[in-house]
Amino acid sequence: MSVLLLDDELTLPCHSHDPELWFAEEPDLVARARGLCAGCPVLRDCLAEAIDRREPWGVWGGELFERGEVVAQRRPKGRPRKDAAHREGLAKRELADRLAGLVA
């Protein structure tokens, strides 16, 4: 496992906004955290480190982690929709494409 070292002059979204945002439960707050990560200068390194550490949860490198794995989206509470399996398959394919572009 390596450690991500940062230049003291870098202003990172996760350092300049409420840290709780990156561990929010609400989908709109998770989306906001992901959006803030999008322009981060260390996005790829952050994601790679989080994958190496198998971060248990939260938004890292613009991706959502649950139980040490990158997930496309958090499953909402309650009974799944009838098309949940189809939607999950689409979300997983989109996630795989995004990760391939970031980690490669």
N, C-alpha and C positions, 0 to 999 in steps of 0.2 A: 504494500500500500504506500502510495506517495502522498505528499502534502502539497497543496496548492499555495504557493507563496505569491503575495500580492504587492504591487508597488503602492507605497503609502499615498500616492497622489490619485489613485484610481477611486472614482466614486461609483460604487456598485449599488444597484437597486435594492438588494437585500440588506445593505448597510445603511441606506438612506430612507427607507420606509419602515413601517411597523413590521417587525420580524414575524409576528403572529399571522400576517397575511400569507406567508409561505406554508403555513400549517393549517389553513382554514378548512372547514368542512363544506361550506356553501359553494356550489358550483360557480357562482358569479365572482366570488372572491378568489377561487382557484384560477379562474380565467384571467382575472386582473393580475395575479402574481405571474402567471405564464407570460402575459403580455409585457410586463415590466422586464422579465428576463430576456425577451426577444432582442433587445438592443444592448445587452450586457457584453462587455469586451471579453469576459472569461466564460461565456456560455458553454463552449465545448469542453473546456477543462473542468468546469463545475459538474457537468453531466458525466464525464468520464470518471471523475473521482467518486461521485455518488454511486455510479454503477459498481465500481471497484469495492466500495464500502458496503454495498447492498443497503443503502439508506432505508430505514423501516417505513418512513412516510414523509410526505411533504412535497413541495415543488423544488426541484433541483435542476439546474441547467435547462429550465423551461419545460421540464417534463414532470409528470405526476408519479410519485412512488407510493406504493402500498405493499407492505410486507416484503420489502426488499426488492421489488420488481417494478419496472416501469409499466404503467397502465395507461390505456388510452383515455379513460374517463372513470370517475368514481361511480359505482352503481348506486342509483338512488334508493332510498328506503322504500319499503312497501313491495307490493306484488309487481313482478316484472311485466312490462308491456308485452302484447302478443308478438310484436316484431323485434323483441329485445335481442334475440340471437342474431338476427340479420344485422341490426344496428351495431352490435358488438363486433361482428365480423368486419364490417366496414371500418369501424374505429380502429381495430387492430391492424388492418392493412395500412390505413393512413399513418398510424404510429410507426409501423415498421419502415415505411418510406421515409418518414421524418428522421428516424434514428439512423437510417442508412446514410442520409445526407450529412448528419451532424458528427457521427462517430467515425465515419470512414476517413 
